[in-house]
Structure formats: structure tokens, C-alpha cells
């Protein structure tokens, strides 16, 4: 008899379907069009960040500095416009800062061979500290008249659907194309699956690793711009929040193997839907912020344990792993 095996993606999708069904039956106001749009809108930025994290995790890394890329360059845009600079010049400066930040991360990991966990932890603290001490006048950078019109990036609607959801969808299409339709994407999977074999076959492993972290930083900056446009400000101290754990939860829960070389955009979408449904349901049930963190911590622990069973590291991957 043929033995049936389910992968993590299928298991998580089944959990999402069950969770959605239970909430729809027992939570009043959950299964409404307005609440569904609110659910998706609330996790759009988280989903974009999940796409960024997925790229480096597939390549067998991790980026703890992602929230700094979310907060500092977009905050710099708001601060520069507030100080009288033009919006295009401010955006260009933020993009250049983001690229430089990604290059530093990539160089430390690919060429200096610092484990990605420690490299991005240090650079994230550095960028956040730079913003708080030298770039920003207040912890919350406010909107200014020079930003008028830009708020449509996060507050507008297209065909009745909030713009932030469209931004998440566009990011999904771009990342899916990068990973599945380009040579760079194939290289990322090859490096994540077996970095030594990838190097032997002639794949430029170090430049591709640098590219991963540059792309991740740029996507993080894009998520920050969507977030700032949604709330008409940038709370720069978001770097000190638990958001990075939510991003990791989306990636791991969605089924992207921490051992590298597995997963894709669909996994991020599934993980985002599960987290969005769970957070929305807990909010309707009026569960406290501390209680929500407790539940998310338990779910993350279960997801990591599940990943260790479904995607075990062999001896070779264990020697390389730095997460």
C-alpha cells in the first residue's frame, strides 16, 4: 500500500483552514468582507517582510537586521522631507543607504565569514543606533506637507481593495519571479541546498550571498515605506519590538526549511494568512498583548520543532549552519 506523507506546507494550510472555519463559526463579526480586508491589510507589511526573510533563509541564512531596514531608511525619507528636501531626493538617499546597508551585511557574511545571526544582529543595532542618535530628531518621525500624495501607497484603494494589500501582491510576484524564473534565484536555492557543491560547480557563491542581503534590505525598506504611508509616521523604535519574531514565525510556520534550499513565496503567503487569522481572532476575543505573545511563542516553538523533523540537517549542513 502506498504510504501518504504530508509536507509542512500542506499541514499548515490544513491548520489555517481549520482555524478559519472555527473562527467563522464561533466568533461574531469574523467572517465579514470588512473584517477580511482588515485582516489582510493588517498583515500586508508583515507579509512583505516575510518575503524578504524567505530569500535569505532559502539561501541558508537569517537577517535579524530586517526591522532596522524597515525603520531607518523610510524614517530618513520623512525626516529629510520634513527638513525641506524634495521627496525624490529623500527617496534616493534612503535607497542608497539601504543598498549600502545590504552590502555591509553581505560582505560580513560572504567574505568575512561572520555567521549571519551575529552579523545582522550587530549591523541592525548599528543602523538603529545611527538613526536614533544622528538622523532623527524624535522617536516618531511625523508626516509633513511635502509627503502629500505619497500616503496613497498605504491608505488608498484600487478596485475597493486597500493599496497595502496590492503592494504585498506585487512583492509576491516580484520575489516569485526572482526565485523561480531567474538564474540568480536558482543559485540561491543551490547555495541553500549545498553551499560546497554550489561552489564546486562554479556558482559565484559569495556575490550571490551579498545580493541576497541587498535585496532583503531593499524589500525591508519598501515594507517600511508602505507602513509609514499607512500610519502617516514612522515609529523608529519599532526596532525594539517583537516584530522580527513575527517575521520569523511567518517564514518557519509557512514551511520554509531553516536548513536552506526549500520553500518559496507560497509558503510565505500561507504563513502570513495563518498569523493574520490568528492575530485577528485573538483581537476579537480581546486577548491581551502579553497573552498574544505567549501564544505566538508557543506556535513558533512548535513550528521550529516540526521543521527539525521534516527538514533534518545532515552532517554536512550542520557544519555550515549558522542559524
VOGU-3710 file (C-alpha; in Angstrom, 3 decimals, decimal comma):
1> xxxxxxxxxx> 0,000/0,000/0,000  1,251/3,438/-0,870  2,317/5,478/2,137  0,981/9,026/2,321  3,303/11,772/3,540  2,334/15,371/4,129  4,795/18,214/3,924  4,774/21,182/6,287  3,083/23,438/3,745  0,102/21,078/3,476
11> xxxxxxxxxx> -0,108/20,661/7,247  -0,050/24,411/7,861  -2,666/25,024/5,165  -4,910/22,431/6,834  -4,386/24,180/10,178  -5,254/27,522/8,550  -8,449/26,074/7,037  -9,482/24,581/10,393  -8,660/27,788/12,281  -10,560/29,879/9,751
21> xxxxxxxxxx> -13,586/27,560/9,974  -13,657/27,606/13,790  -13,341/31,404/13,962  -16,013/31,817/11,288  -18,461/29,704/13,289  -17,766/30,891/16,833  -16,529/34,492/16,501  -19,190/37,036/15,680  -18,044/39,536/13,073  -15,075/37,464/11,886
31> xxxxxxxxxx> -16,479/36,268/8,541  -17,381/39,639/7,052  -15,969/41,374/3,997  -14,803/44,366/6,042  -13,016/42,151/8,573  -11,354/40,081/5,854  -9,973/43,240/4,237  -8,859/44,499/7,651  -7,159/41,168/8,353  -5,199/41,282/5,097
41> xxxxxxxxxx> -4,393/44,967/5,450  -3,018/44,455/8,968  -0,594/41,720/7,874  0,429/43,163/4,480  3,636/44,693/5,864  4,365/41,510/7,814  3,923/39,509/4,619  6,322/41,763/2,691  8,900/41,338/5,469  8,298/37,583/5,331
51> xxxxxxxxxx> 9,213/37,602/1,632  12,468/39,392/2,446  13,332/36,936/5,209  12,431/33,983/2,987  15,125/34,917/0,452  17,953/34,695/2,999  16,523/31,641/4,791  16,272/29,771/1,474  19,941/30,701/0,959  20,737/29,255/4,409
61> xxxxxxxxxx> 20,996/32,464/6,390  18,954/34,766/8,589  18,581/38,555/8,777  17,914/39,929/12,256  18,598/43,474/10,971  15,469/43,468/8,791  13,458/45,670/11,175  16,246/48,270/11,160  15,946/48,365/7,348  12,191/48,751/7,818
71> xxxxxxxxxx> 12,506/51,698/10,215  15,609/53,768/9,449  15,665/54,450/5,659  11,893/55,176/5,466  12,215/57,288/8,623  15,046/59,175/6,908  12,719/59,940/3,986  10,168/61,501/6,331  12,857/63,407/8,247  14,515/64,813/5,113
81> xxxxxxxxxx> 11,199/65,942/3,632  10,323/67,482/6,985  13,631/69,381/6,846  12,817/70,819/3,425  14,365/68,339/0,973  12,409/67,100/-2,028  10,671/63,741/-1,913  12,626/62,230/-4,884  15,978/63,240/-3,344  14,907/61,818/0,014
91> xxxxxxxxxx> 13,818/58,536/-1,551  17,087/58,257/-3,486  19,101/58,858/-0,308  17,114/56,196/1,552  17,605/53,678/-1,259  21,353/54,316/-1,357  21,553/53,908/2,437  19,603/50,654/2,158  21,873/49,289/-0,582  24,975/50,235/1,431
101> xxxxxxxxxx> 23,478/48,518/4,468  22,753/45,346/2,486  26,280/45,373/1,035  27,784/45,568/4,528  25,645/42,654/5,694  26,507/40,595/2,629  30,252/41,340/2,835  30,423/40,394/6,516  28,654/37,092/5,879  30,095/36,118/2,485
111> xxxxxxxxxx> 33,663/37,407/2,667  34,467/37,923/6,354  32,509/34,688/7,045  30,780/36,041/10,135  27,715/33,875/10,961  24,618/35,620/9,637  22,871/35,656/13,009  25,644/37,641/14,675  26,498/39,828/11,678  22,927/41,038/11,174
121> xxxxxxxxxx> 22,335/41,426/14,902  25,328/43,782/15,096  24,544/45,740/11,922  20,904/46,089/12,904  21,884/47,619/16,237  24,361/49,861/14,416  21,813/51,164/11,906  19,128/51,657/14,563  21,598/53,484/16,785  22,712/55,664/13,882
131> xxxxxxxxxx> 19,137/56,642/13,202  18,299/57,453/16,818  21,478/59,431/17,504  22,216/61,194/14,210  19,320/61,047/11,752  16,070/61,539/13,659  15,017/64,420/15,870  12,211/62,453/17,567  11,490/58,752/18,073  8,358/59,102/15,935
141> xxxxxxxxxx> 9,063/60,890/12,652  5,898/62,702/11,621  4,347/63,210/8,202  4,826/66,603/6,540  3,130/68,508/3,686  5,960/67,550/1,328  4,778/63,921/1,550  1,271/64,740/0,302  0,090/62,106/-2,153  2,607/59,514/-1,010
151> xxxxxxxxxx> 0,156/58,271/1,643  -1,812/56,567/-1,147  0,887/53,882/-1,065  -0,603/52,640/2,206  -4,024/54,271/2,543  -5,509/54,276/-0,948  -7,734/51,677/-2,591  -7,707/50,070/-6,025  -10,926/48,326/-7,101  -12,092/48,537/-3,491
161> xxxxxxxxxx> -9,019/46,722/-2,153  -6,568/48,617/0,130  -3,331/49,599/-1,587  -1,200/47,873/1,063  -2,690/44,512/0,004  -1,814/45,318/-3,625  1,735/46,158/-2,532  2,013/42,735/-0,856  0,682/41,056/-4,003  3,165/42,932/-6,218
171> xxxxxxxxxx> 6,020/41,997/-3,865  4,925/38,346/-4,070  5,010/38,415/-7,877  8,443/40,068/-7,983  10,013/37,690/-5,451  8,408/34,636/-7,102  9,856/35,730/-10,452  13,284/36,259/-8,887  13,351/32,872/-7,172  11,757/30,721/-9,882
181> xxxxxxxxxx> 12,465/32,428/-13,209  15,982/33,836/-12,913  19,449/32,348/-12,736  20,066/34,259/-9,512  17,115/32,505/-7,906  18,394/29,103/-8,982  21,773/29,969/-7,477  20,134/30,949/-4,156  18,407/27,556/-3,958  21,622/25,747/-4,898
191> xxxxxxxxxx> 23,642/27,584/-2,223  20,970/26,916/0,364  20,781/23,240/-0,518  24,526/22,579/-0,516  26,943/25,534/-0,450  30,036/23,399/-1,017  28,599/21,644/-4,071  27,380/25,012/-5,410  30,877/26,478/-5,136  32,469/23,423/-6,812
201> xxxxxxxxxx> 30,073/23,672/-9,774  31,188/27,248/-10,425  28,317/29,196/-8,871  29,603/32,608/-7,622  28,501/31,880/-4,062  29,911/34,959/-2,336  28,436/37,569/-4,739  25,084/35,774/-4,645  25,065/35,867/-0,832  25,798/39,605/-0,960
211> xxxxxxxxxx> 22,964/40,015/-3,477  20,575/38,191/-1,133  21,147/40,670/1,682  20,931/43,699/-0,603  17,578/42,511/-1,977  16,360/41,692/1,535  17,269/45,181/2,783  15,521/46,815/-0,199  12,349/44,798/0,402  12,522/45,746/4,090
221> xxxxxxxxxx> 12,786/49,422/3,108  9,804/49,025/0,778  7,782/47,487/3,630  8,753/50,450/5,807  7,531/52,928/3,194  4,192/51,106/2,974  3,955/51,111/6,763  4,819/54,815/7,044  2,260/55,682/4,363  -0,364/53,636/6,226
231> xxxxxxxxxx> 0,029/55,459/9,563  1,414/58,824/8,351  4,519/58,472/10,519  7,453/56,195/11,274  7,829/54,969/14,864  11,571/54,333/14,687  11,657/52,452/17,996  9,764/49,634/16,303  13,240/48,096/16,086  12,868/47,260/19,798
241> xxxxxxxxxx> 9,533/45,472/19,275  8,847/41,769/18,778  8,147/42,250/15,048  11,241/40,297/13,975  9,878/37,240/15,798  6,599/37,569/13,901  8,559/37,644/10,624  10,489/34,510/11,553  7,213/32,895/12,633  5,659/33,589/9,219
251> xxxxxxxxxx> 8,624/32,017/7,410  9,069/28,958/9,614  5,362/28,307/10,064  4,806/28,611/6,329  7,174/25,718/5,723  10,435/27,274/4,520  13,110/24,930/5,857  15,689/26,504/8,149  18,263/24,149/6,652  18,005/26,104/3,382
261> xxxxxxxxxx> 17,183/25,319/-0,226  13,441/24,788/0,309  10,274/26,809/0,110  9,041/29,811/-1,801  6,514/32,618/-1,993  3,512/30,328/-1,478  4,933/29,300/1,892  5,159/32,948/2,946  1,571/33,602/1,828  0,303/30,604/3,818
271> xxxxxxxxxx> 2,308/31,605/6,892  1,030/35,190/6,622  -2,587/34,022/6,346  -2,230/31,785/9,396  -0,647/34,524/11,511  -3,148/37,107/10,261  -6,097/34,848/11,078  -4,679/34,002/14,492  -3,980/37,652/15,400  -7,365/38,803/14,123
281> xxxxxxxxxx> -9,173/36,117/16,109  -7,214/36,893/19,284  -8,006/40,598/18,872  -11,742/39,878/18,528  -11,510/37,671/21,641  -9,813/40,623/23,421  -6,715/38,617/24,384  -4,052/40,885/25,898  -0,822/41,772/24,079  1,168/39,667/26,563
291> xxxxxxxxxx> -1,179/36,745/26,022  -0,831/37,038/22,262  2,962/36,985/22,584  2,735/33,856/24,718  0,595/32,093/22,123  2,866/33,212/19,270  5,898/31,952/21,195  4,330/28,518/21,636  3,377/28,387/17,944  6,915/29,402/16,886
301> xxxxxxxxxx> 8,444/26,727/19,113  6,136/24,073/17,655  6,943/25,263/14,113  10,715/25,048/14,732  10,362/21,550/16,211  8,230/20,479/13,246  10,800/21,903/10,834  13,596/19,960/12,555  11,700/16,718/11,938  10,509/17,444/8,402
311> xxxxxxxxxx> 13,753/19,098/7,216  16,523/17,434/9,239  20,070/18,679/8,849  22,584/16,076/7,771  26,182/16,141/8,975  27,281/18,381/6,119  24,574/21,012/6,647  25,125/21,031/10,389  28,754/22,078/9,845  27,682/25,010/7,668
321> xxx> 24,601/26,172/9,576  24,760/29,485/11,364  21,157/29,912/12,462
//
